[in-house]
């Protein structure tokens, strides 16, 4: 049976169903080899020789393939029909050919765009060899990514503390997000007003019209830019009689969007379902492996002729012949690059709706339904509309208003699907009442509305992918991973589906923009993608591409060798100055420290990798503020470097400080006599800036002694710790032993009584099977005959055991603990000590003079046990 290898077990299961018992279908579980993350994996000095390493998880999968090939040496590589799929096939063929004792008789490559019986069967009839140019494009891309990441990332680590990595495409993508954020911060809103009137026709029906001309001139967006002008405009309309000067109705059509390719699928899944790019691709992958859709990583929007026919048949069957256009719709790809221009993403069977597909997973159902509807809509008839424009004017032509509306004459493709939008549509689709030219337009009301221009929106994953596609950055197989990587690195965070650059992301972008500007230029990155496309088409030598890139890039790396961190920070300060230190309203120096009045503010980096603004007079002046533009409101309530004075208690100043490990309250100043004044951390649930004197005093009085435990007379305390409020059963709060139990609320620290504390402690001990409670021996055998110290028998989780000092020895099942003698116990202890590599107690007897320290140790332990009798007469250690 020939051995067919695919990437995933799900795909293997589906294909095996079509091929039957004549083939052995196995999965490689993705890539089996990669470049190890160490120096020399790509050697530019050795003609870009690449060292590959088999992943440890892949070895067992390779062994399964090797074992199968020993039975039948015919190999069929059926990985995905793109660059990554071709690379996996190449890696498999290379690795298997290097296996000793394995002779492959034939190795063939088959590709199919959909996992259906007909597609798989047809592919098996048309095998080929691994596509060398496509593999070379993969090798070039992988080498470039390694050379950039492995050489540029260390530069970042050395010159910009806290930066994690840089990548050939991820850094360009990050630049897009950072620059958009800076546009938003630099944006200054402009005021404008609109005037609208609610008018009545001859039959008393109302409609809305917007002021378009005033004083005979057309109104532009900012013509009416304040309330005074708006009031004058309203008065001009109100004071005049209005007449309908024209009514024009025009037919219009709306055509459907083309079927999905990777980027548009990710965009629409984000708009309609809030799916991230990575999640969308994961769901689509499962649909593809189940044979429900075609391959989901593609730049193409064309559809196979048989699929077009299938779509038209499905439209006619489900919606009627009126919804089928006279000619099939033909779509041509308009992207800058179509390196992976397979067929569009579509259902494999157009007749199968989401109800017919019987998909269990909710996300798969939603995504399949979206793909099915979009595909059918792309081959449906256009929607037909009638758009009406009504112009209303005063007799002196000083005032002109316009009302627009539309009526749907035939819904066409809109019956199935309407594409989502990233912006707010300006199209007015309200239906107008019947209005006749020349009739009076009676005024019901005239109002003005104030507006402000809005900054450009932050990118969503969908709009970011769209922008990357427009610029020719990345490819269908990389969009999701790029967007995910910059979030995983902490450079970008997603908030309500919007991508917001973090401090680290801004710093990395500023650094790269100054020292590696060429390599994060959009055109440079897109041009490099074009060169890689030329390699995949067989029109360029991939090693020549690598040589040209490495010559300039290695020189740029060398130029940064002597850069000092101080120089880098100075440069970034200079670049980000308009953002970090914008001009002040009173004209004072925006970089003058507001705390000491002498130091200069500049950007600094913390050990944690974050950035902040600090004073040049540090450590004399400890002023800091968050990285970014100044926020006067936040600074007004912020805690200053020398602490926020809350007031006095018992003659001591009570202040709030921000420390290395978080905010804390402090009683009194640090002096020569008292370098450690009382301090208490502020609970995470409290806003440090809002803490009152009363709250701080209560915090500083902690820990609070609740009293003595009624059973053993040991103290019970209430306190606030690293993980929140808790009670502790121990002599002192600094005691490492004892039992801790959590409290639900911060306020419980000051209100919990002994009864509740005893209950919580008992529940805690019970929840962990008695751990934390001192064990009581079930039998006491007396002191060790040679070394001294008590030998006792205890009942443990796994049966009875004998204990002496720190040695526990299990009592065999054949011996009843009640009958165990001291001599037998000593033998068990000696045997256990030997296994643990400890000296036998008997060895101490040979040197009587050295017994004293041993006894001394035992004597030290006695107070720690502090045996206490309960009312029942039991002894608790």
Residue, then its C-alpha position, 0 to 999 in steps of 0.5 A: x500500500x503506497x504511503x500518503x503523507x498529509x499535515x494533520x490527522x483530521x485531513x488524513x482521516x478525511x482522505x483515507x475515507x476517499x482512498x480506502x484500504x489501498x493506501x496508508x494515510x499518515x500525518x506529519x503533524x505540520x513541519x518536521x524540521x526548522x532552523x535551530x534558534x542558535x548562531x550559524x543556522x544560516x551561514x552567509x559566508x558558506x553560500x547561505x548554507x542552512x542547518x535543519x533540525x528535526x523537532x523532538x515531537x516529530x521524531x515519532x511521526x517520522x518513525x511511523x512513516x519510515x515503518x510504513x515505507x519499509x512495507x511499501x517504498x512508494x511515497x505520495x506527498x499530499x500536503x497543502x497546495x501552497x508554499x508552506x505545504x510544498x516546504x513540508x513535502x520537501x522536508x519530508x522527502x529530504x529527511x526520509x532519503x537520509x534515513x539509513x536502511x530505507x530505500x524509497x522507490x518513488x516519491x511523488x507530489x499531489x495537490x488538491x484545492x479541496x478535500x473532496x472525493x473527486x478532487x483527491x481522486x483526480x489529484x492522485x491521477x496527476x502526480x508531479x515532483x516537488x516544485x523546486x522554485x516554490x521550495x526555493x522561495x520558502x528557503x529564501x523567506x525562511x533564511x531572511x526571517x532568520x537573518x533579520x530576527x537572529x541579528x536584529x533582535x540581539x541589537x534590540x536587547x543590548x541597545x533597548x532594554x526590555x525589547x524582545x524581538x524584531x522581525x522582517x514583517x512584524x516590525x513593519x506591521x507594528x510601525x503601521x499601528x504605532x503611526x496610526x496611534x500617533x496620528x490619533x494623538x496629534x489629531x485636533x478636532x474641528x467643529x462644524x454644524x449641520x442644519x436640517x429641517x423636517x418638512x411636510x408634503x401636500x398630504x401632511x407626510x413628513x420628510x427630512x431635508x438638509x441645508x445645502x446652500x446658504x446665501x446662494x453659495x454651496x455649504x462646505x463641511x466647515x462653512x458653518x463652524x460655530x453656534x452663531x453661524x448655525x443660529x443664523x442659518x436656522x433663522x434664514x431657513x425659518x424666515x422663508x417660505x420653501x417650495x419643491x424645485x425638483x424631484x428626480x428619481x434614478x434607477x441604480x444597481x448594487x453588485x455583489x462583492x467577489x467571493x472570499x480570499x484569505x484577507x477578506x474572509x478574515x476581515x468579514x469574520x472580524x466585522x460580523x463575529x469579532x473573530x481574530x485573524x488567528x482564530x478565523x484561520x483555525x476554524x477555516x482549517x477545520x472546515x477545509x480538513x473536513x472537506x467542506x470548503x476549499x483551501x483557505x490560504x489564497x490571494x485568488x478570487x476566481x472560481x472554477x467553472x464547475x463551481x460557478x455552475x454549481x453556484x448558479x444551480x443552487x441559486x435557482x433551486x433555493x431562490x428562483x431563476x430571477x436571482x440568477x444573472x443571464x451571464x456568470x460573474x467573472x472575478x479577476x484578482x486585483x491584489x498587488x501580488x498573487x503569489x498564492x492565487x489559488x481558487x477563492x475560499x468557497x464551499x466544496x458543494x454549493x447545494x450544502x447550506x449550513x443546515x444541510x452540513x450538520x456542523x456541531x461546532x458553533x464557530x465552524x457553523x458561523x464561518x461556513x454559513x458566511x462563506x456559503x452566503x458570500x459565494x452564492x451572493x457573488x453569482x447572484x443578480x444585482x439588487x435594483x434600487x430607485x434613488x430619489x433626490x428632492x431639492x427644496x428652495x426659497x423664492x429668492x434662492x438664498x436657501x436650498x435644502x435637499x432630501x434623499x431616499x431610495x426604494x428597493x425594487x428587487x433585492x437580488x443578492x441582498x436576499x442572501x448576504x450584505x458585506x459588513x463595513x468598517x466605517x459608517x455608511x453615508x448613504x441615505x436609504x430612507x424611503x421618501x413619501x410622494x412629493x410633487x415638483x412645485x408643491x409647498x414644503x411646509x416647515x415642521x421644525x428647523x434644527x442645527x446639530x453640532x459635530x466634531x471631526x473624528x480622528x482616524x480609528x485604531x486598527x482592528x485585526x481586520x482593517x490591519x490585514x486589509x492595509x497590509x494587503x494593500x501595501x503588499x506586506x505579508x501573504x495569506x499564510x502569514x497575516x494571522x501569525x504576524x498579527x498574533x506575534x506582535x500581541x504575544x510580544x507585548x508590543x500591541x494589546x487588543x482592547x474592544x477589538x482595537x489594536x493599541x501600541x504599548x510602550x515597548x512597541x513605540x520604542x522598538x518602532x522609534x529605534x528601528x525607524x532611526x537605525x534600520x529605517x530602510x528595513x521597515x519601509x513599506x515599499x522595501x518590504x513589498x518589493x522584497x515580497x515581489x522578489x520572493x514571488x519571482x523566485x517562486x515563479x522560477x524567474x529569480x535566483x533565491x541566493x542572489x536575493x539573499x546576497x543583495x539583502x545581506x550585503x546591506x543589512x549586515x552593514x547596517x548591523x555593524x554600524x550599531x555596534x558602538x552605539x551606547x544606550x544613552x545615545x539611543x535614548x537621546x535619539x528616541x527622545x528627539x524623535x518622540x519629543x513632539x509626542x512626549x513633550x508637546x508645547x505647553x499652553x503658557x509657553x513654558x519649557x515642556x521638558x522642565x521638571x515640575x517637581x524640582x524646577x531644574x532638571x530636564x525630563x526625558x524618556x528612560x527605561x525600567x528594568x522591567x522593559x517598560x518606559x517612563x518619563x523621569x527627571x535628569x536630577x535623579x536620584x536627588x529628584x525622583x519625579x516620574x510620570x507614565x510614558x506618553x504625553x503629559x496628562x494634567x488631570x492624572x498628574x494632579x491626583x498622582x503620588x509625587x516622588x516624596x510621597x503624598x501626605x495624608x495627615x498626622x496620627x499620634x504625631x507621625x506623618x502618614x504618607x502614601x508612596x509608590x515603591x518598586x513592588x507597588x504602593x504602600x503607606x508609611x508612618x513617619x520619615x526615614x531617619x538615621x535612628x529609624x531607617x525602617x519606619x512602619x509600612x503596609x502595602x495598599x490592597x490591589x483593590x484600592x486606588x492608591x491616589x484615593x486612600x484616606x488618612x483613616x484607611x492608611x492608619x488602619x492599614x498601618x495597625x495591621x496585623x490585627x490580633x484576633x485572639x488565642x485559638x480556643x483549642x491550642x491557645x496559639x494566636x490567630x491573626x488577621x492581615x493583608x498579604x501578597x494574595x489578599x486578606x487572610x487569617x493566620x494561626x501561629x505564634x507570630x505573623x512572621x512564623x513560617x509554619x501554621x495555617x493560613x485561610x483566605x478572607x473574602x473581603x478586605x474589610x473582613x480583616x478588621x471585622x472577623x471574629x474568633x468564631x468565624x476564624x476558627x471555622x475558616x481555619x478548620x475548613x482549610x485544614x479539612x480541604x487539604x486532608x489534614x495537612x497543616x495540622x500536627x499529627x498525633x502518634x497512634x503508638x509511642x515506642x520510646x527513645x531510640x536505644x542508640x541515638x536517642x530521640x522519640x520513636x513513634x508510630x503514625x497512621x499515614x495516607x498510605x498506611x502506618x509508618x514509624x518516625x524517628x527524627x526526620x526519617x519516616x519508614x513504612x511498616x510492611x503490611x505483614x506487620x501489625x503496628x500494635x505488635x511492632x517492637x523497638x528493635x524492629x522499628x530501629x531496623x526499619x529506620x536503618x534500612x530507610x536511612x540507607x536508601x536515603x543516603x543518610x548515616x544510620x543512627x547506630x553509627x553515632x554510637x561508635x563515637x560517644x564524644x560526638x553524640x552530644x551534638x546529635x542530642x543537642x539537635x534533638x533538644x532544639x526540636x522539642x520546643x518547636x513541637x510544643x506539645x499541648x494537651x487538649x480537653x480530651x487529653x490528646x497531645x497535639x504537636 
